Amino acid sequence: MASVWSNRPAYDQVPANEGAAEEMEERKDEITMTEGRESEDHLETSSGSTTDVDTEAEAGFPFPREKARFTKSRAGGFISAALVLPTIALRLAYLCWLVATHPLRRLVGRGRSSALSEWPALFNQLGAFKVLVPSFLHPVDAATAASPRKMHPTAWLDGLRGMAAFFVVWNHLSVLWFNWHIHNGYGINEHEHWLIQLPFLRLAISGPPMVAIFFVISGYALSYKPLKLSRMGKFADAYEAIGSSTFRRWPRLFFMPVVITFICACMTYLDMYGTKGWGGVAFPSRRPPRDGTFWGQLEHWWPSVVMLIDPFSKNMNRGGRYAYDMFLWTLPVEFECSLMLFLCQACFNRIRPNVRVVFMFSLAIFAMKYVYWQYFLFLCGMLICDLQFASQEEKARSSSAVSSTSISLPSTSVFAVAAALYARARRFTSRHQTAIGIFFFILSLYILSTPEAIRGAVGTPGYKTMIKWVPQHHQKTHNTDYFWVPIGAALLVYTVDCTPVLQRIFTHRFPQYLGKISYSMYLAHGPVLFTAGHYFVRQTTKLTGLQGQVRYGLGVGLSAIPFWFVLICLADLATRTLDKWSLSLGRLLYERLSSRGPEPEAVLPRTN
């Protein structure tokens, strides 16, 4: 989205060199000859060497003895590849045929139980190709399927994160399918009366509210373990958890983006990004700058990715200038705000819980007043987590059989009146917890539906007064969008955290699965959108036609089917490979590099 939330300029469309097209045609044969190799580095090395040898042979130059041996080994490698690749291709084609015809063979003359029992055996036949099968198609033992799932108390966070990622992808799909008018406020003029512009419905294609929810969830999740240990009095373990999280945060966030955007650089060099045959939409194409040579493409990619992953950069918005996927502008924000959050956890680890809540609330108010909206959202996540632990402790105390001794206060005492009012309010909220939670859930969704300032928020019915209530500092600094949406995101997470009925929405299998692949889906959806998605929408609209809203809507709707299939399969694969490896890498490095000796004695005296 071209909004102040992302601070993202338009892509630099760097045209290819004049000879790039001819060079691309020449490289097609080389790519075909070396198809099936493990990496693009091997591809470039082998194709380049073969070209040199062929050129010298045609020129009539005698080969040195060393080069003759090298050529012979290359020939042997090509012969081996020529024998192995057809075998792999035939086996892969056979396995694809088995998988494709499995539903048909299941229906034709076979019992349901026997047909279902075929899949585990077929899955075992895949061998090394098992990794390509999405996790939701993996066979499950009957005992495992029958046993109830054990949900973590914060499992709803994963489901909420998954749904937020789901709608972020729809937001970016909308900029490829439609122009900016569908993001305008409903009723700002006589032409803006689209159904999708109404409150609540517009959240399906809104990006900023989902990003704000992401940040609150991150603050909650990163604070859960340290706060729990701190409230249990295990301060040393809490410091250990904070140190481990701080050490592992950088590889957790940036390992996958480096690998995925390297693939983007390769796709850019191969000219796989759609740039022609599509227009009239918000973003008809988003292709990274393309170089005429593969090495030149890598020379452009590497400084760009270093700029993104730089842990010492003071520019939190540097991701907006990342040429290979500007949708990743949130990663530097996540990293910087995570470090701030770890610092707060370390500072307030030994502080009394009630005092810590006051400190965190004060910091959140300060961040909101001076438009540090990113910090505000992370701080709210930590504050909500701490309040949840406080609520659990209070419930445990109230349900205890042993009644605590209380100090009797006169009936006229201000403290007694305040305590009575507080007790009455607690009884009222506990009795009507679900109704109150649903009310604030709807209210938070309405606040999150606030249009952006550049989309006519000040003239949108239902939001005019809210925009007038925005503090003057936000209005003077043109940061109107950073007031209501962060508040709505924090209110949403807090409401769901306090309402078990709402948590059930996000603990079903579909939101939980989306939460599992949410990070991979977020990283992969940009490249898939402007390569395969660009191709799909052009082909489907050719079938349905571009004239009329019904035909065009049918065309873009049909393009969403293969797009989501490709995206979910790739995100599932990346989660089971790259994401898993990044987690293992950070954990392994921390365990191998950490000292495990006895705790050192204090060498510095404490002063009064």
N, C-alpha and C positions, 0 to 999 in steps of 0.2 A: 504494500500500500504506500502511496506517496503521501505520507502524513508526517506530522511532527513526531509521532511516536517512534518511527524507525530512523529518522534522520538519514534517509537513504537517497542519494542522487540517482538519476537515471543511469543505465548502463552506458559505458563507453563502447560504442560500436566501432571497433577498429577493423577496417576492411583488410582482407587478406592481400598479400602481394600479387602483382600481376601474374606471376608465374605459379601462384599457389594452386590454381585449378589444374594446370598441366602436371605439376608435381604430385598432386593428389591422385590423378589418374595413373601416374607411373608407380605410385606406391601401392595401388590396389593389388597388383599381381604379387608384390612382396608380402603383403598382409595375408593374401590367400595361401601362399606357399608356407608361411610360418604359422598358420592358424592352429590353435590347440596348445600353443606354448603357455607357460605359466604366467608371464608378465610382459608388459610392453617394453621393458628394458631388453629382454631377450629378443623380442621381435625386432627392435631397432638394430641391435648388434648383428644378428644373423643376416638381416636383409641388407644392411650396409656392407658387410663383408662380401656377400655374394655379388653385389653390384660392382665392387672394386675388382673382383676376380674376373667377372665377365667383361668388364671394360678393358682390362689389360689383355685378355685373351683375344679380343677383337682387334686390338691395336697391334698384335703380333709380337708383344714383348715376351722374352723368355722368362719363365718362372724360376726364382731362386729355389734351392732345395727345401728351405724351411717353409716357404709358402706352398710348395707342392704337397708337403706332408699335411699342412693345415687344410688345404683344399680337399685332400683325401679324407681327412677326418670329417670335414663338413659334408662331403658326399655320403660318408657312412651314416652320419646323423640324419641326413635327409632320407636315406633308404630306410633306416629304422623308423623314422616318423611316417614314411609312406606305408609301412607295414602295420604300424600300431594304430594310426589315426582311423583308417577304415574300420578296424575292429571295434574301437571305442564308439565310433559313429553308429555302427550297426547295432551294438548293444544298447546304446542310448535310444535309438529309434525303436528297438524292440520293447524296451521298458516303457517308453512313452505310449506305444500302442497298447501295452497291457493296462496301463493306467487309464487311457482314454476309453477302452472298450470294457472296462470293468463294470460300469453301470449297465451296459447292454447285456453282458453275460450274466449279470445278477438277475435281470428280468426274464431272460429266456430260459425257461425250463429248469430253474434251480431254486431250491428253498432259500428262504431268507437267512436262516441260521448258517447254512453251508456257504452262502454267498458272503456273509459277513466274516466268516472264518477264513476266507481266502486272502483278505487284505493283509493280515500280519505276515503270512508267507510271502505274498507279493512284495511287501515292504522289505522283508529280509533279503529278497533277491536283488534289491537295488544296489547293495554293496556301498561303494564310495559315493554313489549318487543320492544316498539317504539325506545328505545335508541340503539337497535342493527341494526336498519335500517340506512344505510349511508345517509348523509344529501342530496346528490344529487338525492335521491329517495323520499324525503319528498314531499308531495303534496304542490302546490303553488297556491294561489288564482289567479283567472283570472285577477283581477285588478292589482295585484302586478306584474304578469308576463307581462302584457301589458305596464306598466309604464316603462320608460327608467331608466336604472341603473344610480345612481349618483355616479360617481367615484371621489375619493379623488385625489388631484393634484399629490400625490406621490403613486398612486395605482400601477404604473408600477414597483415600488420597490418590491411589493409583488409578482408580476408575475415573475420578474427576480430572486427573491429568490426562488420561486417555481421551476423554470427551473433549477437553480443551484442544488437544492436538488435532483431533478429528475436525473440529470446526475451523481451526487455523488453515488446514488444507483446503477446506471449502472456500474460505476467504480468498486464498490465492488462486483457486480455480475460477472464482468469479471475475478476477481481473483479466484472465485469459479469455473468458466467454463473453463478458459484457463491458460496457463503459462505466464511468464513475457515477452515473446517475442513480444506479440502484443503491448506492451507499449514501445518497443524500437523505436529509431528514424528511419525514413524511409531511406533506402539506406545506412546504416552504414556498411553493408557487402552484399555479393551476396545473402544471405538468407533472408534479411529483406526488403521485398517488398510487404508488406500487405497493402491492401487498407485502412484499419482502422488506419494505421500509418501515413497517409498523414496529412498535416496541415488542420485545421478546422474539418476534420472528426474525428481526434483523441480526440477532446474535448468531444465526446460522452462517452468516457470511461476514462477521465482524472479527477483525484481527486483534486490535488493542485490548478489548476486554479479556480475551483468552490469554494474551501475554501477561496481563496483570494477574490473572489467576495462577498462571505458571509460577510467577515469582513468589506469591504468597505460599503456594504449596512447597516450593523449594525451601523457604525459610522455616516452615513447619517441619519438614522431613529432616533437614540438617540439624535441627535443634532437639529432636525427639530423644535421642540417646543421651547426649550430655545433660539435658535437663532432668531426665529420669534418674540418672546416676547422682546428680547433684542433690535432688530431693531425697534420695535414699541415704545421703551422707557419705557416698563413695566419691569424695572429691578427687582423689588420685586417679581413679578409673575414669572420671569425667575429663580430667586433663589429658589422659591417654587417648580417649575417644576424640577429643578436639584436635590433638596433634595428628592422629591418624587421618582424620577427615581432611585436615589442611594439606597434608602431604599428598593424599590421593586425589585431591580435587582437580588439579591440573591435568593429569593423564585421563581422568574420568571424562572431562569435558572436551578435550582437544584431540585425543587419539583418533576417534572415529572421523571427525571432520577433516583431519589431514588425509586420511586414506580415501574418504569419499570424494573430496575435492580434487585429489590426484586423479581419480577416475574421471571427474568432470573435465580436468585439463586434457586428458586423453580424448574424451568425447568432443571437446572443442577443436582439437587438432584434426580429428576425423570428420569435422563439420556435421555433427549429429544434431546440433541445436537448430530448431526450426526458425527460419528468418524470413520466409517468403510465403506468399499465398494466403495471408491472414491479416486483417486490419479492422478498424472500426471499434476496437476494444481498448480497455485501459492499458494493457501491456501486451501488444501483439507478439513480442519476442523479448527474450532476455538471454542473449548469448555473450559469454565472456569474450574479451579481446582475443582474437585468433592470430597466431603466428604461422608463417609458411613452413617452418621446420619443427620437428618434434622437440629437438633440444631447445630451440628458441621458445617454444611453448612452456617447457619446464623452467627455463630461466625467467619467464614472466610469472609462473605460478609460485615458485619458491619464495621470492620476496613478499608476495601477496599473502601467503599463508603464514609467514613469519610475523608480518604485521598483525594478523588476526590472533595468533597464539602468544604474542609477546606478554610475558607476565609482569614486566616492569613499565609498560606503557601507562601513561596517565590519562589517555583518551579513552573513556569508557565507550564512546560511540564509534570506535574505529571499525567495528564490524560493518557499519553502513557503507564503507568503501571497499568491502571485500568483493572483488570482481567475479569470483567463481560461484558465489551464491550469497547474494545480499540478504536472503532470508535468515542467514545465520548471524544477524546483527545482535541477537540476544546473548550469544555465548560470552563475549567479553563482559557484558553486564552481569551475567550469572557469576562469572569468576570474581569480579571485583566485589560484588555484593556478598558473595560467600565468604571472602576474606574478612570483610567488615563484620559479618555475623559471627565468625569464629573468634574474632577479637572480643566482641561483646560477651560471648559465652565464657571466654577465659577470664574476662574482667569480673563478671558477675557470678562466677562459679560458686564461690564461698559466701556470697551475699545472701542474707535471709530472703526466702522466696517472696514474701510480700513486698519487701523493699525492692527486690529485683523487678517485680512487676511494675512498680511505680517508675523506676528508672527506664525500663523499656517503653512504657507508655509515653514518658516525657520525650525520649529520643524520637519516637514515631511522630509525635506532634511537631517537634522541631523540624524533622525531615519534610513533613507535609507543608509546613509554613514556608520553608525556603526552597520548595519544589525539588527536593531530592526524592522524587517519586519512586525510583528504583529501591533506594534504601528503606523508604517507608513500607513498601510491600514486604521486603524480607524481614524487617523488624516486626511487622504485624504477624507474620508467620510464626516467629519465635514467641511473641506475646500470646498468641492464641494457643500455642502448644503449652506454655506455662500455665495459662488459665485452665486448660483442660486437666492438667495434673492437679491443680488446686481444687477443682471441682470433684475429682475422684477422691482426693484425700478427705474432703468435707463429707462426701457421701459415706465414706468408710467410717468416719467418726460418728456420724449420726446414726448409722446402723449398728454400732457397737452396743453390746449388751451392758457394758459398764458405763454408767452415766458419770460424766465429769462433774466435779464440784465447781459450782459457780459462785461468784461473789454477789451477795444480795445488795441491790441498789434501791434507794427510795423510789417510790412510784412517781415522784415529781422530778426525778433526775432526768436531765437531757439524754444521758446515755441509755437510760432504761427505755425512754420513748423511742430513741433511734433503734435500739435493739429490737423492740417490739415491731416497729414498722418493717425492719429488715426481715424478721422472721415471717411476718405476714406476706411480704413480697416473695420470699422464697417458697412459701407454701402455694401461693398463687401460680408462680411460674412452673413449679413442679407438677401441679395439677393440670395446667394447660400448656405443657411443654410442646406437644406436637402442633397445636394450633398456632402458638406463637412462632414456632420454628417455620411453619409453612408461610405465615404472613411475612416474616422477614426474608425468607427465601424469595418470594415473589417480589418484594421490595428491592432486594439486591439485584435481581434480574432486570427490573425496570431501570435502576440506576445504571447498570452496565449497558443498557440500550441507548444511552445518551449519544447522539451523533457527534462526530468530530466538528471542530470549529470551522474548518474549511468546507464542511459538508452541510452547512446551514443550521448548526445547532441553535444559534440565537433566534432563528425564525421558526423553529419546529414547535408546533403545538404540544403542550405538555411538558416542555423542557425550557421554555422561555424564562420562567421564574427561577428555575434551578441555575440557569446560566448567570442570572443577575446575582445570585447568592455566592458565586465564586469569589474568593478573596481578591482584593485589589492588587496584591502583589502578583498573583497568577495572571490577572488580566493585563497588567502593565507590561509584564515580561512575555506576553503572548503564550502563556502556558495553561490556557483554560482547559485543555483536554486532560491535564494531569491532576485534576481535583476530584471530580465525581467518580470517574472510572476506577481509580485506585481504592477509593472508599467502598465502592460497590463490590470490588473483588475481595477485600478484607472482610466485609460483612457477609458475603456469600460463604466463604470458607468457615468463618466462625459459626454461622447458622447451621451449616451441615455438621460441623463438629459437635454441636450441642443437641442435634436432633437425630436420634437413631433411625427414625422412619425415613428421613431423607438419605441417610447413608446407604439404605438398601438399594436405592436407585443406582448407585455406583459400585455395588458389590456383585452385580450380575456378571455373567461370563463375558458378554460383549464389551462392556466398559473395562473389565479387568484385563481382557486381552489387548484392548487398545492401549491401556496403561503400560502393559508389558512391552509393547513395541513402540511406545510414544516417542522416545528419543530418536530411535532409528527412523521412524516415519517422518519426524520433523526434519532430520538431516537430509533424507533422500527425496522428499517430495518436490523440492525445487528443481533439481536436475531432471527428474522424471516428468515433471509438469511441462517443461519447455523443450523436451525432446519427444518422448512418446506421447505425452498429452497433447502437444502441439500437432503431432501427426494424426492422432485419433480424431480430434475435433474437426480437422480439415476434411478427413475422409467421411465421417458420419454426416456432416452438414452437406457434403456433395450428394449423398444419398437422399436426404430429406429436403434439401433446398434451403436457401437463405431468405426466401420471401415469406413474410408473415411470422408472427410471434409463435404460433403453434408449431410450424415446421422447424423453425430455428431452435425452439425449446426442446423439441424431440431430438434434434441432431446433437445438441450439447448433452442432453440426458443420456443418449446412447454412448457418447464418448466417455462418460463417467464410468461405465461398466468395465471396459478393459483397463482404463487408467487405474481404478481402485484395485483391480486384480493384480496388476503389475506392481503397484506401490506396496500393497500389503505383503505380497510374496517377497519382494526385495527387503522390506523392513523386517519381516520375520527372519529372513536369512541373515541380515546384518545384526539383529539382536542375538542370534544364537552363535555368531562368529565374532564379529568385530567388537560388539558391546561386551560380550563375555570376556574376550581377550583383554579389553581395556580395564575391566574390573580386576581381572586376575593379575594384570601387569602392575597396577598400583598396589594391590595387596601384597604381591610377591616382593616388590621393591621395598616396601615398608617393613615387612617381616625380615628380609635378609639384611637390611641396612640398620635396623634398630638394635640397640644394645639391650641385652636381657639379664644384666647383672642385678645385684641387690640395689635397693634404693640408697642413694648416697646420703650421708648424714649432713645435717645443716652446718655449713661452715661460716655463715654470716649471722651474727647475733641479731636478734630482733629487739628493736628499741621501743620504748613506750611512747 
